[in-house]
């Protein structure tokens, strides 16, 4: 059904699993398209009450596939994919639960800002390495991160690009629970089953009230500005060199 994603639906729960294990679930243009299509299908399916998104036992996602950002890559498609996925996430009316193991880098980390609930194995490591490769943050991270964790923490994470732990992410409110390694998905599915039994009208109303008026438009606007600066920086010699250096180490 999808190239880069496994999709299943059972008892009111749609499970989406990133499926590019050979590259630690790095997200290419096709992955964006698959995610948008799968999330849209789950949103429109009357049999689905809750959406759960996970990766594999070794990695949630290593972030954007950097090979898409080199000369010859389709930058327009990347920009459209990023804009499309975060618009879709912002517009969801059904609860989104994220389960993570291993590494969650770039979009793999900032997707927490768009999840209603999130669980991670205790060894999960996060990073927002945009400054390290010479680009900007994405996914409305430029505005949502500071609101979630505070401006000083957000500045440290974005400017340094350092790795941070699951326990730190929980401390800042980005995770509901840190689990034993390998148990994040089980915990996510357990809470999904509880939520699925509740009044779905109530669930959707609660989610709607949790988002300020104009949330989707705000996310769209932030992503558009981010991707404009992202594209400008991507054309510089320094950024291209940094990306090639990262790829050479993989």
N, C-alpha and C positions, 0 to 999 in steps of 0.2 A: 504493500500500500504506500509506504514511504521509503525513500532511499536511506536517510540518515536517522531514522526514528522508528522505534517500536511502539505500536499503539494497541491498547486493549481496553475493553470496557466490561465491567462486571458489577452487578448489584449497585448501580448508581454511581460508580467511580470510574472515571477515565484515567488510565495510567499511560503517561507518555515517558519513554525512556530514550535518551540520546544514545545513538548506536554507531559511533565511529571509534571503537576501542583502540584501533591501531595508532590513532593520533590523540589519545586521551580526550576524545569527544570534542576536539576543536571544531568550532562552528564556521562552516563555509557558507557560501550563498545558498546552496541547496538545503542546508540545515535550516537556515532562516525560513525558506519557503515551506519546508516540511513542518516546522514549528507553527507557523502562521496557519497553515491548513489544518493541522491537528487541533490546535486550540480553538479555531473557528468551528470545526466539526463538533467538538465537545461542548462548546457554548450553545450551539444550535440543537443539539441532541436532547430531546425531552426526557430521555432515559438517564441522562447524566446529571448528577447533583453536585459532584465535587471533582476537581481536576488535580491529579498528582503528577508532578514532574520530577524525574530523577535521571541519574546517569548510570554509571557502572560501579562495581565494587572498588575500582581503583581510581576513578576520576568522575567527578560531575562534569566538568568541562575545563579544558586548558585555555578557553577564551577564543577569540577570533582566530581563524586559520590565517596566519600571517602571509602565506603565499598568495592570498588574494590581494594583498596590499602592495605587491611588487609590480614593476612595469609589466604590462601584459595582462594583469588582473583587471576585472571589470569593476572599477570603483563605483560607477553608477549603480550597479546591481548590489554592491555592498551597502551603499547608502540607503537604497530602497529597502533592502532586507532589514537593516537596523531600524529604520523608521517604521516599517511594517510590523515587526515583532513587538516593539514597545507600544505602538498604538493598540495592537491587539491585546496585550497584557493590561494596559490601562483601562480598556473598555470592557474587560470581563465582568460579567455580573455574577458568576459562580465562583465559589472559593477556590483559590489556587494554593496548593500545598507543595513545598519544595523539599526534597530529600537529597542530601549530599554526602558524598564520601570522597576521600582522596584529596584532589585539588579542585578549587573553584576560582578561576582566574578571570579577570576582566569582566566580561558579561556574565561569566559563571558566578562571580561574586555579586555584581550589582543587580542581578535578578532578584536578590533577596529584598530589594527595595520595592519590588512589585508583587511579592508573595504575601498572602494573608497569614500563612503559618509556615514555619521552616524548621527542619530537623537536620542535624549533621553528626556523623561519627566523630569521636573525640580527636582523631588524628587529622581531620580535614584541615587543609591549609588554604588560606585566601590571599589574594593579591589584586591590587588595582594598578597594574604596571604601566599605565599610559605614558607617564613622563619618562619612563625608562626607554621606551621605544620611540618617543618623540611625537606622540599624538595627544589628543584630548580625551577626556572621559566621555562616555556615551550613555545612552539609555536614561537620560535625564538625571544621571548620577550627579551632575554638576549642581543641581538644586536639591534633589531628594536626600542625598547622603548627609549633608549638613543638618537637615531637618531631623534625620533619624538618629544620628550619633552625636550631634553637636559640631559647631564650626571648627573647633580646634582639632578634634579627632579626625574629622573629614579632611582638613588641610594636611595633616600628617600622613594619612593613608594615601592621598592623591599625589602629594608632592614627593614623598619618599618612594612610593611604590613597594614598600616593604611587605613581606608576608606577615599575616596575622592569623591567630589560632581560632579554632571553633569556640574555645572558652571566652576569648575576647569578643567574638561576634555575639555570643550570648549575653555577655556583660553589657554590651551596647544596645541590646534589644533587637538585634538582627535575627536571632534564632530563638525559638521557643524552648528547645531542649538540645543538649549535647548527649548523644547516646554512646553506647559501646560501638566500636567500629563494626560495620556490617549490619547495624540494626536501625539505621536512620529510616530506610524505606518501610520497614515493618511498623515503626512508630507512626510514620506519616499515614500509612494505610489504616492503622488502628483508629486514629483520630478522624480520618476521612469517613470511616464506617459510622462513627458516632454522629458526625455532622449530617451524613446522608439520611439518617433516621429522623432528623428534626424537620420542622416546617420549612419548606423551601421558599415560600413567600417571605417568611420571617428572615431567613438567611440572606436572601437577596436585598431585603430592605436594610438589614444591619450593615451589609457591605456597602450599599449605596450611601448610607448616612456617614460611614467612616471616611468617605472621600469628599473633599470639598467641592463645591460647585465649580464646574469647568476643569476638573482634574484631567480629563483626556486631552483637552485643548492645551492645557499647561504642559503636559508631558510632550505632546507633539511639537510645541513651540521650542521647548528646551532641546529636544533631540535635533531639530532642524538647525539650531544655532551651533550645537556641538558638532554635527556632521559637516557643517560649512567650514569650521575651523579645522576639524579633523582632515578634511580634504586639502586644505591649504597647506597644513604642516606636512602632509604626506608627499607633497611635491618637492620638498626640500631635500637637498643632498644629505644632510645630517640624518634625517629620519630614515631615509632609504638605507643608509649605512647601518644604522642601529638595528633595523629590521633584519637585514642580511646577517648581521653578527649573531642575533638571537637564533635565526634559522640554522646557522652553521654549527651551533652548539647542540642542536636537537638530534 
